């Protein structure tokens, strides 16, 4: 089983309730059926998305860019490895 996925709306509402501070975070987490750390993570991501700097947390756009960059790197590494193997093969067949 994997990590449950929550909608953007659910996350936003959880963060809004967390920021409101009307309930202890443990009670809020229990009512929402999620972990305290999850709410805190979502709140720190929301803060980064709002432009807060210095928190060491990436914004959603930055996380998406990082993910896309890592995917591109994996693709380029596969291509490089294929080309290295092809070059080695053709170097052997020339002899």
Phi and psi in radians as a Rosetta constraint file:
Dihedral C 1 N 2 CA 2 C 2 CIRCULARHARMONIC -1.781 0.35
Dihedral N 2 CA 2 C 2 N 3 CIRCULARHARMONIC -3.045 0.35
Dihedral C 2 N 3 CA 3 C 3 CIRCULARHARMONIC -1.241 0.35
Dihedral N 3 CA 3 C 3 N 4 CIRCULARHARMONIC 2.317 0.35
Dihedral C 3 N 4 CA 4 C 4 CIRCULARHARMONIC -1.133 0.35
Dihedral N 4 CA 4 C 4 N 5 CIRCULARHARMONIC 2.557 0.35
Dihedral C 4 N 5 CA 5 C 5 CIRCULARHARMONIC -1.766 0.35
Dihedral N 5 CA 5 C 5 N 6 CIRCULARHARMONIC 2.378 0.35
Dihedral C 5 N 6 CA 6 C 6 CIRCULARHARMONIC -2.054 0.35
Dihedral N 6 CA 6 C 6 N 7 CIRCULARHARMONIC 2.539 0.35
Dihedral C 6 N 7 CA 7 C 7 CIRCULARHARMONIC -1.202 0.35
Dihedral N 7 CA 7 C 7 N 8 CIRCULARHARMONIC 2.776 0.35
Dihedral C 7 N 8 CA 8 C 8 CIRCULARHARMONIC -1.051 0.35
Dihedral N 8 CA 8 C 8 N 9 CIRCULARHARMONIC -0.652 0.35
Dihedral C 8 N 9 CA 9 C 9 CIRCULARHARMONIC -1.123 0.35
Dihedral N 9 CA 9 C 9 N 10 CIRCULARHARMONIC -0.741 0.35
Dihedral C 9 N 10 CA 10 C 10 CIRCULARHARMONIC -1.089 0.35
Dihedral N 10 CA 10 C 10 N 11 CIRCULARHARMONIC -0.801 0.35
Dihedral C 10 N 11 CA 11 C 11 CIRCULARHARMONIC -1.073 0.35
Dihedral N 11 CA 11 C 11 N 12 CIRCULARHARMONIC -0.791 0.35
Dihedral C 11 N 12 CA 12 C 12 CIRCULARHARMONIC -1.073 0.35
Dihedral N 12 CA 12 C 12 N 13 CIRCULARHARMONIC -0.725 0.35
Dihedral C 12 N 13 CA 13 C 13 CIRCULARHARMONIC -1.175 0.35
Dihedral N 13 CA 13 C 13 N 14 CIRCULARHARMONIC -0.703 0.35
Dihedral C 13 N 14 CA 14 C 14 CIRCULARHARMONIC -1.069 0.35
Dihedral N 14 CA 14 C 14 N 15 CIRCULARHARMONIC -0.750 0.35
Dihedral C 14 N 15 CA 15 C 15 CIRCULARHARMONIC -1.143 0.35
Dihedral N 15 CA 15 C 15 N 16 CIRCULARHARMONIC -0.727 0.35
Dihedral C 15 N 16 CA 16 C 16 CIRCULARHARMONIC -1.061 0.35
Dihedral N 16 CA 16 C 16 N 17 CIRCULARHARMONIC -0.784 0.35
Dihedral C 16 N 17 CA 17 C 17 CIRCULARHARMONIC -1.124 0.35
Dihedral N 17 CA 17 C 17 N 18 CIRCULARHARMONIC -0.678 0.35
Dihedral C 17 N 18 CA 18 C 18 CIRCULARHARMONIC -1.090 0.35
Dihedral N 18 CA 18 C 18 N 19 CIRCULARHARMONIC -0.813 0.35
Dihedral C 18 N 19 CA 19 C 19 CIRCULARHARMONIC -1.165 0.35
Dihedral N 19 CA 19 C 19 N 20 CIRCULARHARMONIC -0.554 0.35
Dihedral C 19 N 20 CA 20 C 20 CIRCULARHARMONIC -1.079 0.35
Dihedral N 20 CA 20 C 20 N 21 CIRCULARHARMONIC -0.574 0.35
Dihedral C 20 N 21 CA 21 C 21 CIRCULARHARMONIC 1.193 0.35
Dihedral N 21 CA 21 C 21 N 22 CIRCULARHARMONIC 0.371 0.35
Dihedral C 21 N 22 CA 22 C 22 CIRCULARHARMONIC -1.333 0.35
Dihedral N 22 CA 22 C 22 N 23 CIRCULARHARMONIC -0.324 0.35
Dihedral C 22 N 23 CA 23 C 23 CIRCULARHARMONIC -2.332 0.35
Dihedral N 23 CA 23 C 23 N 24 CIRCULARHARMONIC 2.647 0.35
Dihedral C 23 N 24 CA 24 C 24 CIRCULARHARMONIC -1.067 0.35
Dihedral N 24 CA 24 C 24 N 25 CIRCULARHARMONIC 2.529 0.35
Dihedral C 24 N 25 CA 25 C 25 CIRCULARHARMONIC -1.025 0.35
Dihedral N 25 CA 25 C 25 N 26 CIRCULARHARMONIC -0.610 0.35
Dihedral C 25 N 26 CA 26 C 26 CIRCULARHARMONIC -1.128 0.35
Dihedral N 26 CA 26 C 26 N 27 CIRCULARHARMONIC -0.725 0.35
Dihedral C 26 N 27 CA 27 C 27 CIRCULARHARMONIC -1.167 0.35
Dihedral N 27 CA 27 C 27 N 28 CIRCULARHARMONIC -0.762 0.35
Dihedral C 27 N 28 CA 28 C 28 CIRCULARHARMONIC -1.052 0.35
Dihedral N 28 CA 28 C 28 N 29 CIRCULARHARMONIC -0.796 0.35
Dihedral C 28 N 29 CA 29 C 29 CIRCULARHARMONIC -1.056 0.35
Dihedral N 29 CA 29 C 29 N 30 CIRCULARHARMONIC -0.760 0.35
Dihedral C 29 N 30 CA 30 C 30 CIRCULARHARMONIC -1.101 0.35
Dihedral N 30 CA 30 C 30 N 31 CIRCULARHARMONIC -0.771 0.35
Dihedral C 30 N 31 CA 31 C 31 CIRCULARHARMONIC -1.104 0.35
Dihedral N 31 CA 31 C 31 N 32 CIRCULARHARMONIC -0.624 0.35
Dihedral C 31 N 32 CA 32 C 32 CIRCULARHARMONIC -1.493 0.35
Dihedral N 32 CA 32 C 32 N 33 CIRCULARHARMONIC -0.222 0.35
Dihedral C 32 N 33 CA 33 C 33 CIRCULARHARMONIC 1.323 0.35
Dihedral N 33 CA 33 C 33 N 34 CIRCULARHARMONIC 0.556 0.35
Dihedral C 33 N 34 CA 34 C 34 CIRCULARHARMONIC -2.307 0.35
Dihedral N 34 CA 34 C 34 N 35 CIRCULARHARMONIC 2.939 0.35
Dihedral C 34 N 35 CA 35 C 35 CIRCULARHARMONIC -1.390 0.35
Dihedral N 35 CA 35 C 35 N 36 CIRCULARHARMONIC 2.651 0.35
Dihedral C 35 N 36 CA 36 C 36 CIRCULARHARMONIC -1.004 0.35
Dihedral N 36 CA 36 C 36 N 37 CIRCULARHARMONIC -0.762 0.35
Dihedral C 36 N 37 CA 37 C 37 CIRCULARHARMONIC -1.069 0.35
Dihedral N 37 CA 37 C 37 N 38 CIRCULARHARMONIC -0.559 0.35
Dihedral C 37 N 38 CA 38 C 38 CIRCULARHARMONIC -1.135 0.35
Dihedral N 38 CA 38 C 38 N 39 CIRCULARHARMONIC -0.807 0.35
Dihedral C 38 N 39 CA 39 C 39 CIRCULARHARMONIC -1.064 0.35
Dihedral N 39 CA 39 C 39 N 40 CIRCULARHARMONIC -0.780 0.35
Dihedral C 39 N 40 CA 40 C 40 CIRCULARHARMONIC -1.120 0.35
Dihedral N 40 CA 40 C 40 N 41 CIRCULARHARMONIC -0.682 0.35
Dihedral C 40 N 41 CA 41 C 41 CIRCULARHARMONIC -1.104 0.35
Dihedral N 41 CA 41 C 41 N 42 CIRCULARHARMONIC -0.821 0.35
Dihedral C 41 N 42 CA 42 C 42 CIRCULARHARMONIC -1.063 0.35
Dihedral N 42 CA 42 C 42 N 43 CIRCULARHARMONIC -0.684 0.35
Dihedral C 42 N 43 CA 43 C 43 CIRCULARHARMONIC -1.149 0.35
Dihedral N 43 CA 43 C 43 N 44 CIRCULARHARMONIC -0.701 0.35
Dihedral C 43 N 44 CA 44 C 44 CIRCULARHARMONIC -1.202 0.35
Dihedral N 44 CA 44 C 44 N 45 CIRCULARHARMONIC -0.618 0.35
Dihedral C 44 N 45 CA 45 C 45 CIRCULARHARMONIC -1.165 0.35
Dihedral N 45 CA 45 C 45 N 46 CIRCULARHARMONIC -0.716 0.35
Dihedral C 45 N 46 CA 46 C 46 CIRCULARHARMONIC -1.096 0.35
Dihedral N 46 CA 46 C 46 N 47 CIRCULARHARMONIC -0.684 0.35
Dihedral C 46 N 47 CA 47 C 47 CIRCULARHARMONIC -1.113 0.35
Dihedral N 47 CA 47 C 47 N 48 CIRCULARHARMONIC -0.736 0.35
Dihedral C 47 N 48 CA 48 C 48 CIRCULARHARMONIC -1.138 0.35
Dihedral N 48 CA 48 C 48 N 49 CIRCULARHARMONIC -0.684 0.35
Dihedral C 48 N 49 CA 49 C 49 CIRCULARHARMONIC -1.119 0.35
Dihedral N 49 CA 49 C 49 N 50 CIRCULARHARMONIC -0.503 0.35
Dihedral C 49 N 50 CA 50 C 50 CIRCULARHARMONIC -1.371 0.35
Dihedral N 50 CA 50 C 50 N 51 CIRCULARHARMONIC -0.065 0.35
Dihedral C 50 N 51 CA 51 C 51 CIRCULARHARMONIC 1.787 0.35
Dihedral N 51 CA 51 C 51 N 52 CIRCULARHARMONIC 0.105 0.35
Dihedral C 51 N 52 CA 52 C 52 CIRCULARHARMONIC -1.156 0.35
Dihedral N 52 CA 52 C 52 N 53 CIRCULARHARMONIC 2.300 0.35
Dihedral C 52 N 53 CA 53 C 53 CIRCULARHARMONIC -2.006 0.35
Dihedral N 53 CA 53 C 53 N 54 CIRCULARHARMONIC 2.812 0.35
Dihedral C 53 N 54 CA 54 C 54 CIRCULARHARMONIC 1.546 0.35
Dihedral N 54 CA 54 C 54 N 55 CIRCULARHARMONIC -0.029 0.35
Dihedral C 54 N 55 CA 55 C 55 CIRCULARHARMONIC -1.498 0.35
Dihedral N 55 CA 55 C 55 N 56 CIRCULARHARMONIC -0.269 0.35
Dihedral C 55 N 56 CA 56 C 56 CIRCULARHARMONIC 1.372 0.35
Dihedral N 56 CA 56 C 56 N 57 CIRCULARHARMONIC 0.164 0.35
Dihedral C 56 N 57 CA 57 C 57 CIRCULARHARMONIC -1.859 0.35
Dihedral N 57 CA 57 C 57 N 58 CIRCULARHARMONIC 2.350 0.35
Dihedral C 57 N 58 CA 58 C 58 CIRCULARHARMONIC -1.385 0.35
Dihedral N 58 CA 58 C 58 N 59 CIRCULARHARMONIC 2.527 0.35
Dihedral C 58 N 59 CA 59 C 59 CIRCULARHARMONIC -1.282 0.35
Dihedral N 59 CA 59 C 59 N 60 CIRCULARHARMONIC 2.939 0.35
Dihedral C 59 N 60 CA 60 C 60 CIRCULARHARMONIC -1.016 0.35
Dihedral N 60 CA 60 C 60 N 61 CIRCULARHARMONIC -0.777 0.35
Dihedral C 60 N 61 CA 61 C 61 CIRCULARHARMONIC -1.084 0.35
Dihedral N 61 CA 61 C 61 N 62 CIRCULARHARMONIC -0.705 0.35
Dihedral C 61 N 62 CA 62 C 62 CIRCULARHARMONIC -1.160 0.35
Dihedral N 62 CA 62 C 62 N 63 CIRCULARHARMONIC -0.698 0.35
Dihedral C 62 N 63 CA 63 C 63 CIRCULARHARMONIC -1.134 0.35
Dihedral N 63 CA 63 C 63 N 64 CIRCULARHARMONIC -0.705 0.35
Dihedral C 63 N 64 CA 64 C 64 CIRCULARHARMONIC -1.140 0.35
Dihedral N 64 CA 64 C 64 N 65 CIRCULARHARMONIC -0.722 0.35
Dihedral C 64 N 65 CA 65 C 65 CIRCULARHARMONIC -1.118 0.35
Dihedral N 65 CA 65 C 65 N 66 CIRCULARHARMONIC -0.727 0.35
Dihedral C 65 N 66 CA 66 C 66 CIRCULARHARMONIC -1.098 0.35
Dihedral N 66 CA 66 C 66 N 67 CIRCULARHARMONIC -0.758 0.35
Dihedral C 66 N 67 CA 67 C 67 CIRCULARHARMONIC -1.083 0.35
Dihedral N 67 CA 67 C 67 N 68 CIRCULARHARMONIC -0.787 0.35
Dihedral C 67 N 68 CA 68 C 68 CIRCULARHARMONIC -1.115 0.35
Dihedral N 68 CA 68 C 68 N 69 CIRCULARHARMONIC -0.685 0.35
Dihedral C 68 N 69 CA 69 C 69 CIRCULARHARMONIC -1.133 0.35
Dihedral N 69 CA 69 C 69 N 70 CIRCULARHARMONIC -0.736 0.35
Dihedral C 69 N 70 CA 70 C 70 CIRCULARHARMONIC -1.122 0.35
Dihedral N 70 CA 70 C 70 N 71 CIRCULARHARMONIC -0.685 0.35
Dihedral C 70 N 71 CA 71 C 71 CIRCULARHARMONIC -1.100 0.35
Dihedral N 71 CA 71 C 71 N 72 CIRCULARHARMONIC -0.766 0.35
Dihedral C 71 N 72 CA 72 C 72 CIRCULARHARMONIC -1.111 0.35
Dihedral N 72 CA 72 C 72 N 73 CIRCULARHARMONIC -0.705 0.35
Dihedral C 72 N 73 CA 73 C 73 CIRCULARHARMONIC -1.062 0.35
Dihedral N 73 CA 73 C 73 N 74 CIRCULARHARMONIC -0.783 0.35
Dihedral C 73 N 74 CA 74 C 74 CIRCULARHARMONIC -1.051 0.35
Dihedral N 74 CA 74 C 74 N 75 CIRCULARHARMONIC -0.745 0.35
Dihedral C 74 N 75 CA 75 C 75 CIRCULARHARMONIC -1.087 0.35
Dihedral N 75 CA 75 C 75 N 76 CIRCULARHARMONIC -0.794 0.35
Dihedral C 75 N 76 CA 76 C 76 CIRCULARHARMONIC -1.149 0.35
Dihedral N 76 CA 76 C 76 N 77 CIRCULARHARMONIC -0.633 0.35
Dihedral C 76 N 77 CA 77 C 77 CIRCULARHARMONIC -1.150 0.35
Dihedral N 77 CA 77 C 77 N 78 CIRCULARHARMONIC -0.678 0.35
Dihedral C 77 N 78 CA 78 C 78 CIRCULARHARMONIC -1.106 0.35
Dihedral N 78 CA 78 C 78 N 79 CIRCULARHARMONIC -0.755 0.35
Dihedral C 78 N 79 CA 79 C 79 CIRCULARHARMONIC -1.098 0.35
Dihedral N 79 CA 79 C 79 N 80 CIRCULARHARMONIC -0.763 0.35
Dihedral C 79 N 80 CA 80 C 80 CIRCULARHARMONIC -1.063 0.35
Dihedral N 80 CA 80 C 80 N 81 CIRCULARHARMONIC -0.788 0.35
Dihedral C 80 N 81 CA 81 C 81 CIRCULARHARMONIC -1.082 0.35
Dihedral N 81 CA 81 C 81 N 82 CIRCULARHARMONIC -0.716 0.35
Dihedral C 81 N 82 CA 82 C 82 CIRCULARHARMONIC -1.084 0.35
Dihedral N 82 CA 82 C 82 N 83 CIRCULARHARMONIC -0.785 0.35
Dihedral C 82 N 83 CA 83 C 83 CIRCULARHARMONIC -1.140 0.35
Dihedral N 83 CA 83 C 83 N 84 CIRCULARHARMONIC -0.641 0.35
Dihedral C 83 N 84 CA 84 C 84 CIRCULARHARMONIC -1.114 0.35
Dihedral N 84 CA 84 C 84 N 85 CIRCULARHARMONIC -0.741 0.35
Dihedral C 84 N 85 CA 85 C 85 CIRCULARHARMONIC -1.150 0.35
Dihedral N 85 CA 85 C 85 N 86 CIRCULARHARMONIC -0.716 0.35
Dihedral C 85 N 86 CA 86 C 86 CIRCULARHARMONIC -1.122 0.35
Dihedral N 86 CA 86 C 86 N 87 CIRCULARHARMONIC -0.752 0.35
Dihedral C 86 N 87 CA 87 C 87 CIRCULARHARMONIC -1.098 0.35
Dihedral N 87 CA 87 C 87 N 88 CIRCULARHARMONIC -0.722 0.35
Dihedral C 87 N 88 CA 88 C 88 CIRCULARHARMONIC -1.137 0.35
Dihedral N 88 CA 88 C 88 N 89 CIRCULARHARMONIC -0.715 0.35
Dihedral C 88 N 89 CA 89 C 89 CIRCULARHARMONIC -1.084 0.35
Dihedral N 89 CA 89 C 89 N 90 CIRCULARHARMONIC -0.842 0.35
Dihedral C 89 N 90 CA 90 C 90 CIRCULARHARMONIC -1.225 0.35
Dihedral N 90 CA 90 C 90 N 91 CIRCULARHARMONIC -0.509 0.35
Dihedral C 90 N 91 CA 91 C 91 CIRCULARHARMONIC -1.150 0.35
Dihedral N 91 CA 91 C 91 N 92 CIRCULARHARMONIC -0.655 0.35
Dihedral C 91 N 92 CA 92 C 92 CIRCULARHARMONIC -1.230 0.35
Dihedral N 92 CA 92 C 92 N 93 CIRCULARHARMONIC -0.663 0.35
Dihedral C 92 N 93 CA 93 C 93 CIRCULARHARMONIC -1.347 0.35
Dihedral N 93 CA 93 C 93 N 94 CIRCULARHARMONIC -0.312 0.35
Dihedral C 93 N 94 CA 94 C 94 CIRCULARHARMONIC -1.261 0.35
Dihedral N 94 CA 94 C 94 N 95 CIRCULARHARMONIC -0.465 0.35
